[in-house]
Amino acid sequence: MIKKIARFLLAVIVILVIVCLVERNRLLSLYEDLTVSLPTYAPMENLTWLDQQWTPEQRDWFHHADQGTQTFGIPYEWFVALEEPALTLSDPGLLSDPIYLDRFGFIPYTPTPGKVELPIGFAHGDKILDVTGAPLTNPQTKAPMTSLGLTCAACHTGRFTYHNTTVIVDGGPALANVNNFQKAVGLSIIYTHWIPGRFSRFAARVLGSGASDDAKSILRKQFNDVYLQIKDVGDLENSVKAHSVDEGFARLDALSRIGNTVFALDLGHPENFVATTAPVHFPRIWDAPWFEWVQYNGSIQRPMTRNAGEALGVRATVNFPVAKDQLPTSSVQVETIFELEQLLAGPKPPTAEHHFTGLVSPKWPEKILPPINATLAAQGAALYQAHCMRCHLPANSDPDFWTASQWTPKNAAGESCLDLNMVDISFVGTDESQAADMMNRTVAVPASLEIKDQSGKVVTTGGFALSLGQLVSDVVNQWYNSHSIPPDQRDKMNGFRPDGLRATLQYKARPLNGIWATPPYLHNGSVPNLYALLSPAAERPKTFYLGNREYDPVNVGYHTEEFPGGFLLDTSIRGNSNSGHEFNNGPGKGIIGPLLTPDERRALIEYLKTL
């Protein structure tokens, strides 16, 4: 009998081994789907803020200003009660633990000693309304539930470390893995639904001790509704996963995700859900309020349209009208969005006398990083003038910057903006995915939305850019109407700019002030440092790791060697290409200037540190 049992167990083991060998890739894929791979970082030390013309009060407001977003689809009170998505029966710790959130790249910051606060970029908002318009309340205490969402600062606050000093760069590109965090929130909800004991702990945190059975039952129903929503979104993501490009740290396919949120999820048209095929590096946003067109492909002219669209993309709610004469209502906080833009822009328009009066680019911190070699920088200045200035303009410390032809005529408020050079992709040769995929995407829309094509005809299948722009404008105009905003104030809140939208195969060449603080490089973050960017494309790394926070002041970028939990960026994948913007000999697509010697590259880098 014992021998029979032993033979049976041996057979089971052999079968399991064979299954593991045959199905290894599938099992690994399943494991990856059910877990969240994260780096482990040392605690932040010697936190330093660079002088960028903001007071601590302005900075703190920007970090947590509520745009009306509900990014994670759950109330704040649920978020702080959820546990980390670990496959364990015991309590793995809270999802909202600042140390855990820091592993995704969200910067923990507690200006008040002893008070635990949300990371930079998280906004704790106002009451959440249910589908009837009534406040959503705690089933036990009847207290209103409140919103939680990401705000501008989550993606536009940079940081780096150097010799145990952490430097924060306001308006810089975040080194965050936003998509991985969305996955973690989803898994946390799924595990709370399925793993024994986890919902009970969640309910105790939300409802308090001694909660009634009725309150627990109501909370379970509310939670199950969210679980089903998470499952539906997961099914959509799995349906396009084979065509999606992993974004990783410091990057996001924001435009595709905005379209998926608005036209697939909010509108209820799953056929509009597309793969994320064009990750872009989070852009730096200093000086951006004074650019005539924004986005890497220069697709949006009006600041309010761009910013309200971003809020919708990170899940501000929108209720679509049922009648043709109605406009969609939304939780978008239009007034807050305007105040954010004003804070970035500053109290006065930019001039040769005042320069930029809002958030400015950071200066190279010579008390933290090695000092700039002035002799090399002087040599680099001549190289910049010869090879860079025609696209990126003179340095803003140069009087010629303020008389450049790119400054527009003054508008009704006496303000000029920079209509920056748009460079054909056929010339610059960089990855076309962001521009091409936006230009080619279409969305199905109901006739009741009255989306119009360029001829003014109402369509049921529209170009993505025009459709999104019109829908966002309708949301903003509904807010203006409901708040009785007069025409002159609307013009001011719209930045005195028309609601221009375009989708071309071009990328915008912006000024390079502060470029040293914004690795990785190119619009898709496919080049790790400035030295590689100034080298021939064949010499650039084909793969490298993102997520390391240690700064390399020589090559000017982050360290990119392999480390546990880092994100491997493969430049052979469409959307990740590191081609183009190349200094090399001979003609060819993407060659924009002559081959630079290693010494010339070092000199130009030294000059770029001064900007």
C-alpha positions as CSV (number, residue, x, y, z in Angstrom):
1,M,0.0,0.0,0.0
2,I,2.8,2.4,1.0
3,K,4.6,1.6,-2.3
4,K,1.5,2.3,-4.3
5,I,1.1,5.7,-2.6
6,A,4.8,6.4,-3.1
7,R,4.5,5.5,-6.8
8,F,1.3,7.7,-7.1
9,L,3.0,10.7,-5.5
10,L,6.1,10.2,-7.7
11,A,3.9,10.1,-10.8
12,V,2.2,13.3,-9.6
13,I,5.5,15.0,-9.1
14,V,6.8,13.9,-12.5
15,I,3.6,15.2,-14.2
16,L,3.9,18.5,-12.3
17,V,7.5,18.8,-13.4
18,I,6.6,18.1,-17.0
19,V,3.7,20.6,-16.9
20,C,6.1,23.2,-15.4
21,L,8.6,22.6,-18.2
22,V,6.1,22.6,-21.0
23,E,4.0,25.5,-19.6
24,R,6.9,27.5,-18.2
25,N,6.3,30.6,-20.2
26,R,2.6,30.5,-19.5
27,L,3.2,30.0,-15.8
28,L,5.7,32.9,-15.7
29,S,3.2,35.1,-17.5
30,L,0.5,34.2,-15.0
31,Y,2.8,35.0,-12.1
32,E,3.7,38.3,-13.7
33,D,0.0,39.1,-14.1
34,L,-0.7,38.3,-10.4
35,T,2.2,40.1,-8.8
36,V,3.8,43.6,-8.9
37,S,7.6,43.7,-9.4
38,L,9.1,46.7,-7.6
39,P,12.5,48.1,-6.7
40,T,13.5,48.6,-3.1
41,Y,15.0,52.0,-2.5
42,A,16.9,53.5,0.5
43,P,15.0,56.1,2.5
44,M,15.3,59.7,1.1
45,E,18.1,61.7,2.8
46,N,19.0,65.3,2.8
47,L,15.9,66.4,0.8
48,T,16.7,69.5,-1.2
49,W,14.5,71.8,-3.3
50,L,16.0,73.9,-6.0
51,D,15.1,77.5,-6.4
52,Q,12.5,77.7,-9.2
53,Q,10.6,80.9,-8.1
54,W,7.9,79.2,-6.1
55,T,7.3,79.7,-2.4
56,P,6.9,76.6,-0.2
57,E,3.2,77.4,0.0
58,Q,2.8,77.6,-3.7
59,R,4.8,74.4,-4.1
60,D,2.6,72.5,-1.6
61,W,-0.6,73.7,-3.2
62,F,0.6,72.5,-6.6
63,H,1.5,69.1,-5.3
64,H,-2.0,68.4,-4.0
65,A,-4.4,70.6,-6.0
66,D,-7.7,68.7,-6.7
67,Q,-8.6,68.7,-10.4
68,G,-11.7,66.7,-9.8
69,T,-10.1,63.4,-10.7
70,Q,-11.1,59.9,-9.3
71,T,-8.1,58.1,-10.8
72,F,-8.5,54.8,-9.0
73,G,-12.3,54.5,-9.1
74,I,-12.6,54.3,-5.3
75,P,-13.0,56.8,-2.5
76,Y,-10.1,58.0,-0.4
77,E,-11.5,56.1,2.6
78,W,-11.2,52.9,0.7
79,F,-7.8,53.6,-0.6
80,V,-6.3,54.0,2.8
81,A,-8.0,50.8,4.0
82,L,-6.7,48.5,1.1
83,E,-3.7,46.3,1.6
84,E,-0.7,45.7,-0.7
85,P,-1.3,43.2,-3.5
86,A,0.6,40.3,-2.0
87,L,-0.4,36.7,-2.3
88,T,-0.6,36.0,1.4
89,L,-3.3,35.2,4.0
90,S,-1.7,37.5,6.6
91,D,-1.8,41.3,6.5
92,P,0.9,42.4,4.0
93,G,0.7,46.1,5.0
94,L,-1.3,49.0,3.6
95,L,-1.3,50.0,0.0
96,S,-1.1,53.7,1.1
97,D,2.1,53.2,3.1
98,P,4.3,56.0,1.9
99,I,7.3,53.7,1.8
100,Y,5.4,51.3,-0.5
101,L,4.1,54.1,-2.7
102,D,7.7,55.4,-3.0
103,R,8.7,52.1,-4.7
104,F,6.4,53.2,-7.6
105,G,8.2,56.5,-7.8
106,F,5.6,58.6,-5.9
107,I,7.6,61.1,-3.8
108,P,6.8,61.0,0.0
109,Y,6.9,64.4,1.5
110,T,5.7,65.4,5.0
111,P,6.1,69.2,5.5
112,T,4.5,68.9,8.9
113,P,6.7,66.7,11.2
114,G,4.8,63.7,12.5
115,K,1.9,64.0,10.1
116,V,1.7,61.3,7.5
117,E,0.5,62.8,4.2
118,L,-0.3,61.6,0.7
119,P,2.7,61.6,-1.7
120,I,3.3,64.5,-4.1
121,G,0.7,64.3,-6.9
122,F,-2.1,62.7,-4.9
123,A,-5.1,65.0,-4.4
124,H,-7.7,64.3,-1.6
125,G,-10.8,66.0,-2.9
126,D,-14.5,66.6,-2.0
127,K,-17.6,64.5,-1.7
128,I,-18.2,61.8,-4.2
129,L,-21.7,61.6,-5.7
130,D,-23.4,58.4,-6.7
131,V,-25.3,57.8,-10.0
132,T,-28.3,59.7,-8.6
133,G,-26.3,62.8,-7.7
134,A,-26.6,62.1,-4.0
135,P,-23.4,62.0,-1.8
136,L,-21.9,58.5,-1.4
137,T,-21.8,57.8,2.3
138,N,-20.1,55.4,4.7
139,P,-22.7,52.7,5.3
140,Q,-22.0,52.7,9.1
141,T,-21.2,56.3,10.0
142,K,-23.2,58.0,7.2
143,A,-20.2,60.3,6.7
144,P,-19.7,61.4,3.1
145,M,-17.0,59.5,1.1
146,T,-14.4,61.7,-0.6
147,S,-12.5,61.5,-3.8
148,L,-8.9,60.6,-4.4
149,G,-7.0,61.2,-7.7
150,L,-3.8,62.1,-9.3
151,T,-3.0,65.7,-10.1
152,C,-0.4,67.4,-12.3
153,A,2.4,67.0,-9.9
154,A,2.3,63.2,-10.0
155,C,3.8,63.1,-13.5
156,H,5.5,66.5,-13.4
157,T,7.7,66.5,-10.3
158,G,11.2,65.1,-10.9
159,R,13.8,63.9,-8.5
160,F,17.3,62.4,-8.5
161,T,19.8,61.4,-5.8
162,Y,23.5,62.1,-5.7
163,H,25.8,60.9,-2.9
164,N,22.9,60.5,-0.4
165,T,21.2,63.8,-1.3
166,T,17.7,63.8,-2.8
167,V,17.0,66.7,-5.2
168,I,13.4,67.5,-6.1
169,V,12.7,69.3,-9.4
170,D,9.3,70.9,-9.6
171,G,7.8,70.7,-13.1
172,G,10.3,68.1,-14.1
173,P,9.5,64.6,-15.5
174,A,8.5,62.2,-12.7
175,L,10.5,58.9,-12.4
176,A,7.2,57.1,-11.6
177,N,5.7,53.9,-12.9
178,V,2.1,55.0,-13.1
179,N,0.8,52.0,-15.0
180,N,2.4,49.6,-12.5
181,F,0.6,51.4,-9.7
182,Q,-2.7,51.1,-11.5
183,K,-2.1,47.4,-11.7
184,A,-1.3,47.3,-8.0
185,V,-4.6,49.0,-7.1
186,G,-6.5,46.6,-9.3
187,L,-4.8,43.6,-7.8
188,S,-5.4,44.9,-4.3
189,I,-9.1,45.1,-5.0
190,I,-9.2,41.7,-6.6
191,Y,-7.3,40.1,-3.7
192,T,-9.6,41.9,-1.2
193,H,-12.5,40.3,-3.0
194,W,-11.1,36.7,-3.1
195,I,-8.5,36.1,-0.3
196,P,-10.0,34.9,2.9
197,G,-9.9,37.5,5.7
198,R,-8.9,40.4,3.6
199,F,-12.3,41.9,3.1
200,S,-13.0,41.7,6.8
201,R,-9.9,43.7,7.6
202,F,-10.8,46.2,4.9
203,A,-14.4,46.6,6.3
204,A,-13.1,47.1,9.8
205,R,-10.9,49.9,8.6
206,V,-13.6,51.6,6.6
207,L,-16.6,51.1,8.9
208,G,-14.9,51.1,12.3
209,S,-15.2,48.5,15.1
210,G,-18.7,47.3,16.0
211,A,-20.2,47.9,12.5
212,S,-23.6,46.4,11.9
213,D,-24.2,43.5,9.6
214,D,-26.3,45.7,7.4
215,A,-23.4,48.2,7.0
216,K,-21.0,45.3,6.1
217,S,-23.5,44.0,3.6
218,I,-23.9,47.4,1.9
219,L,-20.2,47.9,1.8
220,R,-19.7,44.4,0.3
221,K,-22.2,45.2,-2.5
222,Q,-20.5,48.6,-3.2
223,F,-17.1,46.8,-3.3
224,N,-18.4,44.1,-5.6
225,D,-19.6,46.7,-8.1
226,V,-16.1,48.2,-8.2
227,Y,-14.6,44.7,-8.5
228,L,-16.7,44.0,-11.5
229,Q,-15.6,47.4,-13.1
230,I,-12.0,46.5,-12.4
231,K,-12.5,43.1,-14.0
232,D,-14.2,44.7,-17.1
233,V,-11.3,47.1,-17.6
234,G,-8.8,44.2,-17.1
235,D,-10.6,42.3,-19.9
236,L,-10.3,45.2,-22.2
237,E,-6.6,45.6,-21.4
238,N,-6.0,41.9,-22.0
239,S,-7.7,42.1,-25.3
240,V,-5.1,44.6,-26.6
241,K,-2.1,43.4,-24.5
242,A,-0.4,41.7,-27.4
243,H,-0.1,45.0,-29.2
244,S,0.7,47.2,-26.2
245,V,4.2,48.6,-25.4
246,D,5.2,48.5,-21.7
247,E,5.7,52.0,-20.4
248,G,7.7,51.5,-17.2
249,F,9.3,54.3,-15.2
250,A,9.2,57.9,-16.4
251,R,6.9,57.2,-19.4
252,L,3.2,56.9,-20.2
253,D,1.1,56.7,-23.4
254,A,-1.0,59.4,-22.0
255,L,-3.0,60.3,-25.2
256,S,-4.0,56.7,-25.8
257,R,-5.0,56.3,-22.2
258,I,-7.0,59.5,-22.2
259,G,-8.9,58.3,-25.3
260,N,-9.5,54.9,-23.7
261,T,-10.9,56.5,-20.6
262,V,-13.2,59.0,-22.4
263,F,-14.3,57.2,-25.5
264,A,-14.3,53.5,-24.3
265,L,-15.0,53.6,-20.6
266,D,-16.9,56.8,-19.9
267,L,-18.8,56.6,-23.2
268,G,-19.4,52.9,-22.9
269,H,-18.0,52.0,-26.3
270,P,-15.5,49.2,-25.7
271,E,-14.6,49.1,-29.5
272,N,-12.8,52.4,-28.9
273,F,-10.3,50.8,-26.5
274,V,-6.8,50.6,-28.1
275,A,-3.4,49.3,-27.2
276,T,-0.9,51.7,-25.6
277,T,1.6,51.9,-28.5
278,A,3.3,55.2,-28.0
279,P,4.8,55.8,-24.6
280,V,6.2,59.3,-24.1
281,H,8.6,60.6,-21.5
282,F,6.7,62.9,-19.0
283,P,7.5,66.4,-20.3
284,R,8.9,69.2,-18.3
285,I,6.3,71.9,-17.9
286,W,8.3,75.1,-16.9
287,D,7.6,77.8,-19.5
288,A,4.9,75.6,-21.1
289,P,2.0,78.1,-20.5
290,W,3.8,80.4,-22.9
291,F,4.0,77.9,-25.8
292,E,1.4,78.5,-28.5
293,W,1.0,74.8,-29.0
294,V,1.6,72.0,-26.5
295,Q,2.1,68.2,-26.5
296,Y,5.2,66.6,-28.1
297,N,3.4,66.7,-31.5
298,G,2.2,70.2,-31.0
299,S,-1.4,69.1,-31.3
300,I,-3.3,71.3,-28.8
301,Q,-3.4,75.1,-28.8
302,R,-5.6,76.1,-25.9
303,P,-4.2,75.5,-22.4
304,M,-7.6,74.8,-20.9
305,T,-8.4,72.1,-23.5
306,R,-5.1,70.4,-22.8
307,N,-5.4,70.5,-19.1
308,A,-9.1,69.6,-18.8
309,G,-8.4,66.7,-21.2
310,E,-5.6,65.5,-18.9
311,A,-8.1,65.6,-16.0
312,L,-10.6,63.5,-17.9
313,G,-7.8,61.1,-18.8
314,V,-7.0,60.5,-15.1
315,R,-10.7,59.8,-14.4
316,A,-12.5,63.0,-13.7
317,T,-16.1,61.8,-14.1
318,V,-18.1,62.9,-17.2
319,N,-21.9,62.4,-17.7
320,F,-22.8,62.3,-21.3
321,P,-26.1,64.1,-22.3
322,V,-29.1,62.2,-23.6
323,A,-30.4,65.2,-25.7
324,K,-28.7,67.0,-28.5
325,D,-29.2,70.4,-26.9
326,Q,-27.3,69.5,-23.7
327,L,-23.6,69.6,-22.9
328,P,-21.8,66.9,-20.8
329,T,-21.3,67.6,-17.1
330,S,-18.1,66.6,-15.3
331,S,-16.3,66.6,-12.0
332,V,-13.4,68.5,-13.7
333,Q,-12.5,71.5,-11.5
334,V,-12.1,74.1,-14.2
335,E,-11.3,76.9,-11.8
336,T,-8.5,74.9,-10.1
337,I,-7.1,74.0,-13.5
338,F,-6.9,77.6,-14.4
339,E,-5.2,78.4,-11.1
340,L,-2.6,75.7,-11.8
341,E,-1.9,77.2,-15.2
342,Q,-1.6,80.7,-13.7
343,L,0.8,79.4,-11.1
344,L,3.0,77.9,-13.8
345,A,2.8,81.0,-16.0
346,G,3.5,83.6,-13.3
347,P,2.0,87.0,-12.6
348,K,3.5,88.7,-15.6
349,P,4.0,87.7,-19.2
350,P,7.6,86.8,-20.2
351,T,9.7,89.7,-21.5
352,A,13.4,90.5,-21.9
353,E,13.2,92.6,-18.8
354,H,11.3,90.1,-16.5
355,H,12.1,86.8,-18.2
356,F,9.7,84.0,-17.1
357,T,7.9,85.0,-13.8
358,G,6.3,81.7,-13.0
359,L,7.9,78.3,-12.5
360,V,11.4,78.4,-14.0
361,S,13.9,75.7,-15.0
362,P,16.3,74.7,-12.2
363,K,20.0,75.8,-12.3
364,W,22.7,73.2,-12.1
365,P,23.3,72.9,-8.3
366,E,27.1,73.2,-7.9
367,K,26.9,72.7,-4.1
368,I,25.5,69.2,-4.8
369,L,26.8,68.2,-8.2
370,P,30.4,68.7,-9.5
371,P,31.1,72.2,-10.7
372,I,30.7,73.1,-14.4
373,N,34.0,73.3,-16.3
374,A,33.8,76.9,-17.6
375,T,36.4,76.4,-20.3
376,L,34.6,73.4,-21.8
377,A,31.2,75.2,-21.5
378,A,32.6,78.1,-23.5
379,Q,33.6,75.7,-26.3
380,G,30.2,74.0,-26.1
381,A,28.4,77.4,-26.5
382,A,29.9,77.7,-30.0
383,L,28.8,74.2,-30.8
384,Y,25.3,74.9,-29.5
385,Q,25.1,78.0,-31.7
386,A,26.3,76.0,-34.8
387,H,24.2,72.9,-34.3
388,C,21.3,73.3,-31.9
389,M,20.1,76.9,-31.9
390,R,18.3,76.8,-35.3
391,C,15.7,74.4,-33.9
392,H,15.8,75.0,-30.1
393,L,16.4,78.8,-30.1
394,P,19.1,80.7,-28.2
395,A,19.4,80.3,-24.5
396,N,16.8,82.5,-22.7
397,S,19.7,84.3,-21.1
398,D,20.6,85.5,-24.6
399,P,18.9,88.8,-25.7
400,D,18.4,87.1,-29.1
401,F,15.9,84.7,-27.5
402,W,13.6,87.6,-26.7
403,T,13.6,88.9,-30.2
404,A,13.2,85.5,-32.0
405,S,10.7,85.3,-34.8
406,Q,8.9,82.6,-32.9
407,W,7.3,85.1,-30.6
408,T,3.7,85.7,-31.7
409,P,2.1,89.1,-32.0
410,K,0.6,90.3,-28.8
411,N,-2.9,89.0,-28.0
412,A,-5.9,90.9,-26.5
413,A,-4.1,90.8,-23.1
414,G,-0.8,92.2,-24.5
415,E,0.9,88.8,-24.2
416,S,3.1,87.0,-26.7
417,C,3.7,83.3,-26.9
418,L,6.3,81.1,-28.4
419,D,5.1,79.4,-31.6
420,L,7.9,76.8,-31.5
421,N,9.5,75.2,-34.5
422,M,7.7,72.0,-35.6
423,V,10.2,69.5,-37.2
424,D,9.1,66.9,-39.7
425,I,9.6,63.3,-38.5
426,S,10.9,62.6,-42.0
427,F,13.8,64.9,-41.2
428,V,14.5,64.3,-37.5
429,G,14.0,60.6,-37.8
430,T,12.8,59.8,-34.2
431,D,10.1,57.3,-33.4
432,E,6.9,58.3,-35.2
433,S,4.4,56.3,-33.0
434,Q,3.1,59.2,-30.8
435,A,2.4,61.5,-33.8
436,A,1.3,58.8,-36.3
437,D,-0.9,56.8,-33.9
438,M,-2.7,60.0,-32.8
439,M,-3.2,61.1,-36.4
440,N,-4.5,57.7,-37.5
441,R,-6.8,56.9,-34.6
442,T,-10.6,57.1,-35.0
443,V,-13.3,56.8,-32.4
444,A,-17.0,55.8,-32.6
445,V,-19.3,58.4,-31.1
446,P,-23.0,58.8,-30.9
447,A,-24.7,61.4,-33.1
448,S,-26.1,63.0,-29.9
449,L,-22.6,64.3,-29.0
450,E,-22.6,66.3,-32.3
451,I,-18.9,65.7,-33.0
452,K,-18.1,67.4,-36.3
453,D,-15.4,66.7,-38.8
454,Q,-13.3,69.5,-40.4
455,S,-16.1,70.3,-42.8
456,G,-18.5,70.9,-40.0
457,K,-20.5,67.7,-40.6
458,V,-21.8,65.7,-37.6
459,V,-20.1,62.3,-37.7
460,T,-20.5,59.0,-35.8
461,T,-16.8,58.0,-36.5
462,G,-14.4,60.9,-36.0
463,G,-10.7,61.5,-35.9
464,F,-9.4,61.1,-32.3
465,A,-7.8,64.5,-32.0
466,L,-10.7,66.5,-33.2
467,S,-13.3,64.4,-31.3
468,L,-11.4,64.6,-28.0
469,G,-10.9,68.4,-28.4
470,Q,-14.5,69.0,-29.1
471,L,-15.7,66.9,-26.2
472,V,-13.3,68.6,-23.8
473,S,-14.5,72.0,-25.0
474,D,-18.1,71.0,-24.4
475,V,-17.2,69.9,-20.8
476,V,-15.4,73.2,-20.2
477,N,-18.2,75.3,-21.7
478,Q,-20.8,73.5,-19.6
479,W,-18.8,74.5,-16.5
480,Y,-18.6,78.1,-17.8
481,N,-22.3,78.2,-18.4
482,S,-23.3,76.6,-15.1
483,H,-21.0,79.1,-13.2
484,S,-22.2,82.1,-15.3
485,I,-18.6,82.9,-16.4
486,P,-18.7,86.1,-18.5
487,P,-17.0,86.1,-22.0
488,D,-14.0,88.2,-21.0
489,Q,-13.2,85.8,-18.1
490,R,-13.6,82.8,-20.4
491,D,-11.1,84.3,-22.8
492,K,-8.6,84.7,-20.0
493,M,-9.2,81.2,-18.6
494,N,-8.7,79.9,-22.2
495,G,-5.3,81.6,-22.4
496,F,-6.6,84.1,-25.0
497,R,-6.0,81.3,-27.6
498,P,-8.3,79.7,-30.1
499,D,-9.3,76.1,-29.6
500,G,-6.9,74.8,-32.3
501,L,-6.3,71.1,-32.8
502,R,-4.1,69.3,-35.3
503,A,-2.4,66.0,-35.8
504,T,0.7,66.1,-38.0
505,L,3.8,64.0,-38.5
506,Q,6.0,66.5,-36.7
507,Y,7.5,67.0,-33.2
508,K,8.0,70.3,-31.4
509,A,11.5,71.6,-30.7
510,R,11.4,73.5,-27.4
511,P,14.0,75.5,-25.7
512,L,16.6,73.5,-23.7
513,N,16.8,75.4,-20.4
514,G,16.9,72.8,-17.6
515,I,17.6,70.0,-20.0
516,W,20.2,68.6,-17.6
517,A,17.4,67.8,-15.1
518,T,15.1,65.8,-17.4
519,P,16.6,62.4,-18.4
520,P,15.9,60.1,-20.2
521,Y,15.9,61.8,-23.6
522,L,13.9,62.1,-26.9
523,H,10.2,62.3,-26.6
524,N,9.8,58.6,-25.8
525,G,12.7,58.4,-23.2
526,S,14.6,56.0,-25.4
527,V,18.1,57.5,-24.9
528,P,19.4,57.4,-21.3
529,N,21.7,60.4,-21.2
530,L,23.0,63.4,-23.1
531,Y,26.2,61.8,-24.1
532,A,24.3,59.0,-25.9
533,L,22.0,61.6,-27.5
534,L,24.9,63.4,-29.0
535,S,26.5,60.1,-30.3
536,P,25.6,58.3,-33.5
537,A,22.5,56.2,-33.1
538,A,24.6,53.0,-33.6
539,E,26.5,53.8,-30.4
540,R,23.4,54.4,-28.2
541,P,22.4,51.6,-25.8
542,K,20.0,49.1,-27.4
543,T,18.6,48.2,-24.0
544,F,18.9,49.9,-20.6
545,Y,17.2,49.9,-17.2
546,L,14.9,52.8,-16.0
547,G,14.0,53.4,-12.3
548,N,17.4,54.0,-10.8
549,R,17.4,57.4,-9.1
550,E,21.2,57.9,-8.9
551,Y,22.3,60.8,-11.1
552,D,25.3,60.6,-13.5
553,P,26.7,64.1,-13.8
554,V,29.3,63.1,-16.4
555,N,27.0,61.7,-19.0
556,V,24.0,63.6,-17.6
557,G,21.3,61.0,-17.0
558,Y,20.4,58.3,-14.5
559,H,22.4,55.2,-13.9
560,T,21.0,52.5,-16.1
561,E,22.6,49.3,-15.1
562,E,20.4,46.3,-14.2
563,F,18.9,46.2,-10.8
564,P,16.0,44.3,-9.1
565,G,12.6,45.7,-10.0
566,G,14.0,48.0,-12.7
567,F,12.3,48.4,-16.1
568,L,14.2,47.1,-19.1
569,L,13.6,49.4,-22.1
570,D,14.1,47.6,-25.4
571,T,14.7,50.1,-28.2
572,S,14.0,47.5,-30.9
573,I,10.3,47.7,-30.2
574,R,8.1,50.2,-32.2
575,G,7.3,53.1,-29.8
576,N,10.7,52.7,-28.1
577,S,13.0,53.4,-31.0
578,N,16.1,55.5,-30.2
579,S,16.8,56.4,-33.8
580,G,17.0,60.0,-35.2
581,H,18.2,63.3,-33.9
582,E,21.6,62.1,-34.9
583,F,24.9,63.8,-35.3
584,N,26.8,61.8,-37.9
585,N,28.6,62.1,-41.2
586,G,26.8,61.6,-44.5
587,P,23.2,62.1,-45.6
588,G,20.4,60.0,-44.2
589,K,17.1,60.1,-42.4
590,G,17.5,61.4,-38.9
591,I,20.9,62.9,-39.3
592,I,20.6,66.5,-38.2
593,G,24.2,67.6,-37.9
594,P,27.8,66.4,-38.4
595,L,29.6,63.8,-36.4
596,L,30.8,65.2,-33.0
597,T,34.0,64.0,-31.6
598,P,34.0,62.7,-28.1
599,D,35.6,65.9,-26.9
600,E,33.0,68.0,-28.7
601,R,30.2,66.0,-27.1
602,R,31.7,66.7,-23.7
603,A,32.0,70.4,-24.4
604,L,28.4,70.6,-25.6
605,I,27.2,68.7,-22.5
606,E,29.0,71.1,-20.3
607,Y,27.3,74.0,-22.0
608,L,23.9,72.4,-21.7
609,K,24.4,72.2,-17.9
610,T,24.5,76.0,-17.8
611,L,21.0,76.4,-19.4
